[in-house]
Amino acid sequence: MFEDYGNLKYFLVPAIIVGTIKLTILGLSTVSLIADFLLPATNYTKYGSKKGAWALVTGSSDGLGLEFSKQLAAKGFNIVLASRTQSKLEALATEINEKYGVETKIVAVDVTKPGADEEIFTAIKSLPVAVLVNNVGRSHSIPVPFAETDLEELEGIITINTTFTLKLTRLVVPVINDTAAKLKVKGLIVTMGSFGGLLPTPYLAVYSGSKAFLQNWSVSLAAELPNVDVEFVLSYLVTSSMSKIKRTSFMIPNPKNFVKATLSKLGRRNGAQERFATTTPYWSHALMHFGIDQTVGVYSKVANSLNYSMHKDIRRRALRKAERQKKAL
Ligand SMILES: NC(=O)c1ccc[n+]([C@@H]2O[C@H](COP(=O)([O-])OP(=O)(O)OC[C@H]3O[C@@H](n4cnc5c(N)ncnc54)[C@H](OP(=O)(O)O)[C@@H]3O)[C@@H](O)[C@H]2O)c1
């Protein structure tokens, strides 16, 4: 019996040590998660707000981009608005001028077109731009098996989410560095990620891959730019034309509340405790991210299977709806 106990201690002692380390990490991460939500809001004067600095927001005429534009204007940044529809941009520019008393500039451009990055760069190169919000993005029109993905959709997602975003950032970084030096402020680059990229997402494989690509790119960039804070923002669903969800719930905020949470917590990790230069800012998304990370993990078979069932079901319902609409014509 004593011999058995002697053997057991070789397993028990390491198990207790590993368990204690894991529980300590869980405890510290939980404290850090709570602290991130309780600490005071981010102060934007360090990025040049109210000092004449400009913020460039892509995909700015609708959804999250529209809210980033308005809420950054409310903080005292002049705003460059870039998306396709001239009329929407003009209306938003007028609203921002009147409501927040800051300057605006609009660039109506389709970012899938060759040279779109240079067109935006030409419009901003002489402005003291300190903030870039890489918000423009495209997803699949409905969940689809990868092998059946329409080629235009595949190329559109990759061009908008990755190629264009990288090419524009490459051009804007020197402008931000110049502004940081001239105004004696820090620069800021915010890039929109997604739970679709946090978790490998079957039936949204191209979108998922593009956002996962942005995650690694953005965090790599964060280490390279000493005068610029580079932040990757993770979001579960938000009501918008992209998500096609109209009704809010505790898991699905509207763009206004999502962006408010993002801007007030920028620089903290919130639900993304295991990641550098990354935040999951909205409280229910943060709890979901933290919960998955501390249990099955984002790359697990369990998470993948649940995600697969969810998107297969969304596809089934989307196809049924399309069929009903076809019959109604
Ligand atoms: N909504 C969500 O549930 C959710 C969740 C996670 C992450 N995200 C991410 O958040 C970001 C914003 O999403 P959202 O839901 O706010 O999208 P959205 O409501 O569909 O708005 C997209 C914006 O991008 C512009 N845009 C679209 N295609 C463009 C193109 N080819 N060239 C230039 N501008 C273009 C649109 O304006 P025009 O049509 O006038 O061009 C619009 O201003 C995306 O990166 C998305 O991946 C969203």
The ligand as an SDF file (V2000), in Angstrom:
LIG
                    3D

 48 52  0  0  0  0  0  0  0  0999 V2000
  -21.7800   43.4380  -38.4940 N   0  0  0  0  0  0  0  0  0  0  0  0
  -21.2290   42.4080  -37.8750 C   0  0  0  0  0  0  0  0  0  0  0  0
  -21.9240   41.5360  -37.3160 O   0  0  0  0  0  0  0  0  0  0  0  0
  -19.7300   42.2870  -37.8170 C   0  0  0  0  0  0  0  0  0  0  0  0
  -19.1820   41.3300  -36.9540 C   0  0  0  0  0  0  0  0  0  0  0  0
  -17.8040   41.2020  -36.8860 C   0  0  0  0  0  0  0  0  0  0  0  0
  -16.9890   42.0260  -37.6470 C   0  0  0  0  0  0  0  0  0  0  0  0
  -17.5460   42.9380  -38.4960 N   0  0  0  0  0  0  0  0  0  0  0  0
  -16.6410   43.7400  -39.3110 C   0  0  0  0  0  0  0  0  0  0  0  0
  -16.9260   45.1200  -39.1300 O   0  0  0  0  0  0  0  0  0  0  0  0
  -16.6460   45.8370  -40.3370 C   0  0  0  0  0  0  0  0  0  0  0  0
  -17.8420   46.6760  -40.7150 C   0  0  0  0  0  0  0  0  0  0  0  0
  -18.9620   45.8370  -40.9180 O   0  0  0  0  0  0  0  0  0  0  0  0
  -20.4540   46.3960  -40.9800 P   0  0  0  0  0  0  0  0  0  0  0  0
  -21.3150   45.3140  -40.4700 O   0  0  0  0  0  0  0  0  0  0  0  0
  -20.5170   47.7470  -40.3690 O   0  0  0  0  0  0  0  0  0  0  0  0
  -20.6580   46.5010  -42.5620 O   0  0  0  0  0  0  0  0  0  0  0  0
  -21.7850   47.2750  -43.3720 P   0  0  0  0  0  0  0  0  0  0  0  0
  -22.8620   47.7880  -42.4700 O   0  0  0  0  0  0  0  0  0  0  0  0
  -22.1620   46.3880  -44.4930 O   0  0  0  0  0  0  0  0  0  0  0  0
  -21.0200   48.5680  -43.9410 O   0  0  0  0  0  0  0  0  0  0  0  0
  -20.0100   48.4030  -44.8900 C   0  0  0  0  0  0  0  0  0  0  0  0
  -19.4140   49.7650  -45.2450 C   0  0  0  0  0  0  0  0  0  0  0  0
  -18.3710   49.5530  -46.1830 O   0  0  0  0  0  0  0  0  0  0  0  0
  -18.6490   50.2490  -47.3930 C   0  0  0  0  0  0  0  0  0  0  0  0
  -18.2180   49.4040  -48.5120 N   0  0  0  0  0  0  0  0  0  0  0  0
  -18.6640   48.1610  -48.8170 C   0  0  0  0  0  0  0  0  0  0  0  0
  -18.0460   47.6950  -49.9070 N   0  0  0  0  0  0  0  0  0  0  0  0
  -17.1920   48.6630  -50.3070 C   0  0  0  0  0  0  0  0  0  0  0  0
  -16.2800   48.7890  -51.3920 C   0  0  0  0  0  0  0  0  0  0  0  0
  -16.1270   47.8210  -52.3080 N   0  0  0  0  0  0  0  0  0  0  0  0
  -15.5580   49.9310  -51.5100 N   0  0  0  0  0  0  0  0  0  0  0  0
  -15.6970   50.9210  -50.6050 C   0  0  0  0  0  0  0  0  0  0  0  0
  -16.5490   50.8790  -49.5630 N   0  0  0  0  0  0  0  0  0  0  0  0
  -17.2850   49.7550  -49.4160 C   0  0  0  0  0  0  0  0  0  0  0  0
  -20.1630   50.4810  -47.3660 C   0  0  0  0  0  0  0  0  0  0  0  0
  -20.5480   51.6800  -48.0520 O   0  0  0  0  0  0  0  0  0  0  0  0
  -20.9560   51.7150  -49.6050 P   0  0  0  0  0  0  0  0  0  0  0  0
  -21.9190   50.5940  -49.8240 O   0  0  0  0  0  0  0  0  0  0  0  0
  -21.5110   53.0730  -49.8050 O   0  0  0  0  0  0  0  0  0  0  0  0
  -19.6690   51.5200  -50.3080 O   0  0  0  0  0  0  0  0  0  0  0  0
  -20.4000   50.6930  -45.8790 C   0  0  0  0  0  0  0  0  0  0  0  0
  -20.0930   52.0190  -45.5250 O   0  0  0  0  0  0  0  0  0  0  0  0
  -16.2400   44.7830  -41.3610 C   0  0  0  0  0  0  0  0  0  0  0  0
  -14.8420   44.7140  -41.4570 O   0  0  0  0  0  0  0  0  0  0  0  0
  -16.7940   43.4930  -40.7880 C   0  0  0  0  0  0  0  0  0  0  0  0
  -16.0720   42.3770  -41.2190 O   0  0  0  0  0  0  0  0  0  0  0  0
  -18.8870   43.0890  -38.5870 C   0  0  0  0  0  0  0  0  0  0  0  0
  1  2  1  0
  2  3  2  0
  2  4  1  0
  4  5  1  0
  4 48  2  0
  5  6  2  0
  6  7  1  0
  7  8  2  0
  8  9  1  0
  8 48  1  0
  9 10  1  0
  9 46  1  0
 10 11  1  0
 11 12  1  0
 11 44  1  0
 12 13  1  0
 13 14  1  0
 14 15  2  0
 14 16  1  0
 14 17  1  0
 17 18  1  0
 18 19  2  0
 18 20  1  0
 18 21  1  0
 21 22  1  0
 22 23  1  0
 23 24  1  0
 23 42  1  0
 24 25  1  0
 25 26  1  0
 25 36  1  0
 26 27  1  0
 26 35  1  0
 27 28  2  0
 28 29  1  0
 29 30  1  0
 29 35  2  0
 30 31  1  0
 30 32  2  0
 32 33  1  0
 33 34  2  0
 34 35  1  0
 36 37  1  0
 36 42  1  0
 37 38  1  0
 38 39  2  0
 38 40  1  0
 38 41  1  0
 42 43  1  0
 44 45  1  0
 44 46  1  0
 46 47  1  0
M  CHG  2   8   1  16  -1
M  END
$$$$
